[in-house]
Structures are given as structure tokens and as C-alpha cells.
Amino acid sequence: MTIKRSSGVLLHPTSLPGPYGIGALGVHARQFVDWLADAGQAYWQVMPLGPTGYGDSPYQAFSAFAGNPYLIDLETLHADGLLEDSDFTVVPEFDPRKVDFGLQYVWRNQMLDRAYAHYAFGGSQHLKEEFEAFKAEEAAWLDDYALFMALKDAHGGLPWNAWEAATRDRETGALAQARESLASPIERVKFIQFLFFQQWRAIRAYAAERKVQIVGDIPIFVAMDSSDVWSNRDQFYFDDQGQPTVVAGVPPDYFSATGQLWGNPLYNWKNMQAAGFKWWIERFEGSLKLFDLVRIDHFRGFAASWEIPFPAETAIQGEWIPAMGQEMFAAVREALGVLPIIAEDLGVITPDVEKLRDDFGFPGMAVLQFAFGGGDFSVNDFLPENLRENQVVYTGTHDNDTTRGWWQHAEEQEKHNFRTYTSSDPTEETFAPQLTRMAFESRANLAVVPLQDLLNWGTEARMNLPGTTGDHNWTWRYGSDDLLPQTAAQLRALTEETGRLA
């Protein structure tokens, strides 16, 4: 796959402005698409859109296929007749600059309950035919997901491997009984998913009209407590009691001296191969229904994964275990054709990872914030002069500090290296625009910049600090007055000047 010379902006939909405490797939999403189009951008890159659980990370979702109910736009539901004026009588005082996921869990779910109740009791029946078609089209994952979420709620939120054995192990009689006793909650989950997909498809169609493509994101691993694992346990490494035998992570790296203990279950590649990689084919097929391009997070895990015995306190005591990425991608390509994939080839990259990436022609990634570390930085792969055309260059990603924040906290050696390389002495105010220009001027076919860098904001706007939990991660939002026409005009001028105009 070859990407034409172009550029885009990284922004998760939760960071959009709006009155109800979190970004949503309504008018503000369309306004952002309009802004991108005015700025001459060809791509909007998002993070995973799945339903988040503990920790609120979009990379730890209850399903690799489902959508996040928090993103459903309530004003659209109001316009569709699913919510009434009286439903908005009591609205919490939301922070316009920060997502409170705990408040979303309570209040927004109550609003979605009302929307489903309105439909279930005979309202908005113009949606019935479309809803029934959606259930039939997505049954392969939707049936298990809806049952999983209904059972999880019935068990007080406990993970599936803490349920009674018959349900945990998906015994036929136990599942049949659950489907009967939980029929209404199951239908509610399906209806909420229908609303999400209806709204996301509308946003994607609107973006296509404005010549803006969507770059999605697939986390290589799925969450331990997910419908994917519960309904496909033989595709992972578990014991008879539903406990993992090994889990995923990465060894000590740039972000953590003890590595990162993610805790995701690891794939049983032999079983996946025996099944014709069916789960992966379906996963990519589902993603390509939602996105124009797909970024694969932690791509190196398809060559080898850092396998950590379970349980463990840190990720230090792990080892690299070969994976079957070659066989899997070949099977997916045979089933689906050319794969529009971006490989997140950051971290410990070895020749086998590069070979896997290049054998399938996937563009890799480069992050300019990583280009100036160490003593002899001239050999750094991420320096602009060392970039390849078939590559996507970023100033930083969702896991990095904002570029302004990076400069504020950079080591003196890094600052010295940057000054030496550029023969310039940037200030806190000028550094992010300078690094953005370097990304756009590079030979990489696609340049992507987080919105925080275009707004020139500091560490207070950082999206995530890897290896940590707490209310500082995944919560950043911009305000409705922050996207200025002059910023779009400046970005468009840079885009045109560097030959990236859509």
C-alpha cells in the first residue's frame, strides 16, 4: 500500500468539545471535519473506538468489535425522538476541558437507558427496520458481546473468569438460560451498539464528502476481561479455571525502567492457524468497515511478543516468543485483499519485525520527539534525513508528552542535539511549530500531528502517560472556541508549501 503525499491530525473523539462532558459523534465532530477540510488535511486519525472499562484506556476495551456508548451523541437521539426535552432537565455540571469517566458511566448510561426504553415501548419505530438489519449483519460478534455485557452487569461487574463455572466456561445450558433470563438487557446492549454504529457511519460519510479519510487503530492485544476472550478462549493461553498462564507487556524501555506489564492475554498462534485465522480475518474486516486506514498498535508483537509468566509484579521477567504474523497477514490478505495498514513499529525493532513490515508493504512510523536523544544522534532512524517515503511521521503520539511539553522537560543533551541539528535556538513558544514544519517537510508520505501540537499546548494537554493510571490519562478535551480559522489557514499554507495539500 502506498499513501500519497499528504497530512492529517490525531485527535480522539472523546477530546471533542460539547455540553455533556465528553466528545461525541454529533455536530462538534462534523465541525472538526470541516476544520480539517479547511486546513487541507486528508486524514483524521483516531484511537480505538471500543467500549472502555477500568482505567478508561481505549486500548483496553470490552470488545475489539463494539463501539463506545459514551461517544453516542445525545442531541442526535433527541432529534430522532429517542430522548425528550424532559430528559435533559437535570444535567450535571461537566468540566468542559476534562472527561469525568465516572460521571459518564452513571449519567450517560441513564440517558441511554431512557433512549432504549422509549424504543422498547413503541417509540421511534422508524428505526426498527434498520435496527433489525444491523443485528443480522453484525451477529457474528454482536450476539456474544451483548450476552457478555448483560452477564457482566448481572454479576455486579465482575470479570468473566470470576463467574460461576458453567457460565464462565460457556456451557450450552447455562448460555441458553442466560439468553432467556437476560433477554431485555441483551437487546438493550444491541440497540446501544446500533446507535453508535449509525452515528459513526454518518460521521465517516460526512468526512468522505469533505475528502477526509479516517485512520483507525487496532490494539494488537485484546483486554483480559472482554467478550473476545470469553467467547474465544481457545485462541489464547488459559488454564482450566479461566486464568491466563502468560500475559503481554514490553521490557524496560523509554517509558519505564521496569517495562510495562499490560496484562493482556497472549494469542495461541497454533490454534489460530488451525482455525484459518478466522478471528483475525473477522477483526480486520470489521475495522475496515469503520476506517479507511488502520494503524496497528505494537506491530512488533506479530513477529514476537514479550511473554510474562502470570502472575507477575513487573514486566522484567519476560522473554520474546515468536508469533505467526507472516502466516496471519497472508491469510487476511487472501481473504480481504490489499490491507491499508500502518505498522506502529516503535520500540525494540529487530530485523524480523522489519521483514514482516516490508514483506507486506506496510508503512511504518517515525516520531520526531525520539530523534534527538543520546550522544551520537546522527544515526537516529527518526531524524528527518533518515526517514523513508513509505512511512508516517509524527511530532509525537498519544503516548508522548505534547511537543511543547516535551521541550519544556527535555534533557539538556536532547536540546543541544536539536540546536546542533537545526542550527536554531527555539523557544517554548516556537518549538512545536518548528517540529511540525520538520514533519511536513520530511520525505515521509504522510505527516500526522496531534491537535495539541497545532494548538501549541503544554503538558496539561497530554493524552496518556504509559505505565500509569489515574484521572490524568485519556481525559483531555479542547474547547469549542479553540479551533480558530487562522490556525486552519496557517496549517493549510504549510500543507500546500510542503506539497501535501489534499
N, C-alpha and C positions, 0 to 999 in steps of 0.2 A: 504494500500500500504506500502510495506517495501522496503527501499532503502538499498542496500548492502553497507558495509563499504567502503567509497570512498571519493574523494575530488574534488574540482573544483575551478574555478576562475571567479570572477564577473568582467565583462567588457562590457560596452555598445558599439555597433558597431560604433557609432559616434566618439568614442575615438580612433579608429584605425588610424594609420598613412596613409599618401597618399598625392598626389600632389595637390589635388583640394579642400582643406580647410575643409574637414570632412571625417571621416571614411566611407568606402563604402564596398559593398559586392563583392569584387574582389580579387586580388592577396594578398593583405595585410590581408584580412580575412582568407584566406587559410594558410598564413604563421603563423597567430596566432593559428589556429587549429593545425598546425604541431608542434608549440612550446608547446601547451598543451599536445599533444600526447607524445612528447619527455620528458615532465616533469611528465608523468604518471598520468595525470589528466583525470577523467572520465566525467567531466561536464564543459560546458561553460554556465554561467548564464548571461542573457541579461536583459535589461529593456524593457518596452513596445516598440513595433516597429511601432506604428501608426504615421500618419501624424500630426506633431505638429503645433500649432497655436501660439497665443500671449503668450509670456513668455517662449516658446521653451521647455516646460516640456513634456517629453514623457508620463506623467500621465494626460495630458490634450490634447487629440487628437481629430481631426475632425471625427474620426470613430474608433469604437472598433474592426473593421474587416480589415480595409485597412492598407497598408504599407506606410512607409515614403519615398517619392520620393527622398529626399536628400541622401538616402543610396544607390541609384542606381549607380553602377559603370560605369563611362563613358568610361573607356578603353574597357570594355566588349561590350558596344554599338558600339564602333569603330570597334572592331573585328567582330561584327555581321553586319557591313555595315550600321548601322543607323547613324553614325557620320563619317565625313570625316576629313582628315588632316587639311583642311582649317577651320574647326570649332574650332580648338584649337589654331588659330593664335593669338588671344587676350585672355590671361588668367590672371586674377587678381593676385596680389602678396598676396597669402594666408599666414596667420600665421600658421606654422607647429605645434604649440603647443596649439592652441585655435581655436574653431569653431566660425566663424562670421556668425550667422544665417541670419542676414540682407543681407549680400553679397550672401549667398547661395540662398535666396529667389529670388534674381534678376538674378544672373548669371546662377545658375544651372537650374532654370526654363527655361531660354533661351535655354540652351543646350538640355533640354528635349523637348522643342518646336521644335527644329530642328530635333531631332530624330523622333518625331511623324510626322512632315511634310514630312520627307524622306519616311516614310512608307506610309502615306496617298496618296502620289503622285506616288506610284508604286514601291518603293524601298523595298528591304529585304522581298520579298513576301514569302520566305521560312518560315516566322513566321506566315503566315496568318492562317493556319490550327490550329496551337497551340493557337493562339490568340482567334479564334472563339470558341474553346473548353473551354478556360479559361472563357470567357464571359458567356457561358452557365452554366458552373459548379458553378460559384460564383454569379449568377444573384440575388440570394436572398438578398444579401447586396449590390452588386456592382451597380445595376441599381439605387437604391436610393442614394447611395454615389456619383456616377458620376453626377446625376442630382443636388444634393445638392451643390457640388463644382462648377458646371457650373453656377448655380443660385447665389451662393455666389460671384463669380467673377463678374457676370453681375450686382450685387448690390454693387459693389465697396468694397467688403469685409465685409459688414455689417452682423451681426448675423441674423439668420433666423427669430427671433421674431421682427426684425425691418423691414422686408419685407412687401410689401402690403398684406392686409389681405387674399386675395384669395390664394396667393402662400404660405404665412405663414401657413394657415390652410389646405393646400393641397387639395383645391377644384379640382375636376376632370378636368374641362375645363381648368383651369389655368395650371395644370401639363401637360396636353396634348399639349397645346400651347407652353409651355417651352421646352418640348422634341423636338418639331418640329423646333423652332427657334434656339435652342442651340445644335442641333444635332452634329455639329463638335466639340465644346468644350466638350460635353459629351463623345464622342468617344475618344478624347484625354485623358481624365481622366482614362477611362477604359484601354487604351493602356499603360499608365504610370504604372497603377497597375499591368498589365500583366508583364511588365518588372521587377518590384520589386519582384513579386512572383516567376518569373522564376529564378532570381538571388538568392533569399533566399533559394529556394528549392535546388538549386545547391550547395550552401554552406552547407546546412544541410546534403545533401547526402555525400558531401566530409567529413564532420565531422563524419558521421556514418561509413564511410570506415576506419577512423582513430580511431574508438571506442570511440569517444567523443559524448556525448549526450548534447542536448540543453535544458536549463532551461529557459522558457519564463516567462512572467509577465503579469498578468491581474489586472489592477486597478479596485477595486470594483465598483467605480463610473465612469460614462462617463462625458464628457465635456458638459456644457450647450449648447455651440454652436457646435453641432455635428449632423451628419446625423442620428445617433441613436435616438436622442431625437426628431428631426424634423419629422422623419418617424414613430416614436412610442410614440407619445406624451401622449397617454392614459396610458402608462406604468409608468408615472412619475406624480408628483404633479404640475400642471399648472393651471392658470386661463384661461378665455376665450380669453384674449389678448396675450397669449403666455408668460406670466410672471410666474416665479416659485412662489409658495406660501411658500415653505420652501426649505432650501439648506443644504448641508452637510459640516461637519467640525469635529474638535475634541476639547474637552475642554482644559483648560490650562494644559500643560504637560512639559516634559523635554526640549522641544524646544522653547516654547513660553508661557509667563505669561498670555497672553490674549487668549490662544488657537489658533487654525488655522482655519480661515474662507476660506474653499476651494471653496465654491460657486457652487458645482455640484448639479444638481437636484437629489432629492431623489426618490426612487422607490415606486410606488404604488403596494404594495405586493398583495393586494386583486385582483387587475386587472391582475397582472401577474399570480396568481394562477388560475384565471378564464380562462386564455389563455393556461393553461397547462405548464406554464413556458417556452413557446416556444422560447422566446428571449434568455433566459439563455442557453437553450439546444443548440441553434444555435451558441451562443457565445463560449461555451466550445468546441463544435465540430470544429469551425473554428480555435481555438487556438491549439487544438490537431493535426490539420493538419500541424502546423508550428513548434511545440515543442514536446520534449519527456516528459518533466515535466512542470508543470505550477505553479508558485508561485502566490498566491492571495494576493494582497496588501490590507491592512486594513481588514483582515479577520473578526475582531470582529464586523464589520458592518453587518454581516449576522446574528448575534444574536440580536444586537440593534444598531441603528445609532444615532449619535448626531445631532438632528434636530434643525436647527436655523431658526427662522422666517425671511422671506425676505421682505424688505431689512434689513441688519444689518451691523454695523461697525466692530464688533468683534464677536468671537465665544463664548463669555462668556454667553450670554443669550440664551442658548440652553437647550435641555433635551434629555435623552435617550428614544428612541421609539423602541419597539420590532420589529424585522424583521422576515422573514419566511425562514430562512436559512435551517432549517430541511426539510421543505416541498420541497424547491427548489432543494437541493442536492439529495434528494430521487428521484425526477423526472428526474434529469440529469443522475443519476446513472442507473436508469431503462432504459433510452434511450441509453446511451453510454457505460455502463459497469463500471468497476473499474476505478476510477478517479485518475490519477497520479498528485496529488495536494500537494503543500507545503503551509501551512497556515501561513501567516505573523501575528502571534498572539502576537504582541508587543503593548505596550501602556496600557490602562486601561482594564485589562483582568479579567473578572468575571467568576463565576462558569458556567454560561450558555454558555459562549464562549468556555471554556474548554470542556464542554459536547458535544457541536456541533463538535468541532475538533475531539474528541476521538470517538464519535459515528460513524464517517465515516473513522476513522483510518488515518487522515491526520497528517503527521509530522509537528510539529510546529517549531519555530525559537528561537534562543538564540543569543545574541550579547555580546561578552566579554567586550566591552567597557562600558557596563552598569553594570558590575558585581561588581564594587568596590566602589560604592557611598554610602553615609550615614555613620552612626556610627557603628551599629551592622550589618556589611555586611555579616556575616556568614550565614544568612538565604536567601541571594540573590539567586533567581532561576537560575541566569546565571553564577554562579560560576561553574567551570568545574566539581566539585564533585557532583553538583546538577543537571546536565544535564541528559536527558533521551536518550536511544538509538534511539528511533523513533523521532529524532529531527535533525534540520540542524543548525550547529553552525557557526557563522561569527565572524571575528575580528571586523568588522564594516560593514555598508551597504552604499548605495549611499547617504543616508541622514546624515551619520556621517562624522565627520572630518576623514582624514586619520589617521591611528593608530599612526604614528609618530607625526602628528599634535595634536592628542588627548593628547599624553603625554606631549607635549610642553605646552599645555594650561590647563591641568588637575588641579583641585583643590588639595591643599596640602593634604586634607583628603583622596582623591582618591589615590594619590601617596603613602601615608602612608599605606592605606589598601592593596594596591598591594604589597608593600615591605613586609608587615606583612604576607600576604598570601603565597608569594613565597619565602620568606627568601632571597631575592635578591635585588640588587640596580641597576636597569637598567639605561643605558644612553639613550640619544636621539637617538643614532645610534643603540642600541641593543634592544630597547623596541618592535618595530614592529616584528622582527624575533622571539622574545620570546613569544609574544602573538599569533603569527601564530603557533608556536610549541604547545602552550597550546590548541589551537583549534584542531590541528591534533591529539594530544594525548588524547583528551577527548573521552568519550564513545559515543558521538553523531555519528550516522551512516554516516552523510555527513558533511564535513567541507568545507566551501567556504570562500575564501579570495579575497578581491578586488585586482586588479593588482597593484594599487598604493601602497598597503602594501608590496607586494612582491618586488616592486622596491624600497621600503623604502623611499617614498617621503613624504613631509610635507604638510601643509595646502594649499599650492599653487596648489596642485593636487586634492583638494576636489571637488566632483562632484556636490553637492547640499547642500544649507543651507535652511532647511524648513522654510516656512513663509516669505521668501524674494523673491524679483525679481531682475533682473539685469543681466549684462553680465558675472557675476562670476558663474552663475549656468549653468550646463549641457554642458559646453564648453571645458572641459579638454581633451587633447589628449596626447598620448605618441609619441615619435619619432621613426623612423624606425630603429635607432641604439640602442634603449633602451632594447629590448628583447635579452638578452645575453644567449649564450649556457650554460655558467656556472651557471646562475640563474636557468635555467631549470634543470640542473644536481643537484643542491642543493635541489630544490623542489622535484625532483624525489627521492632523497635519503631520505628526510624527509617523503615522502609519503610511501615509502617502509618500512622504520623503524617503522612507526606507523600503519602498516597493512592496508593501504588504496590504495595500488597500483592497478590500473585498471587491 
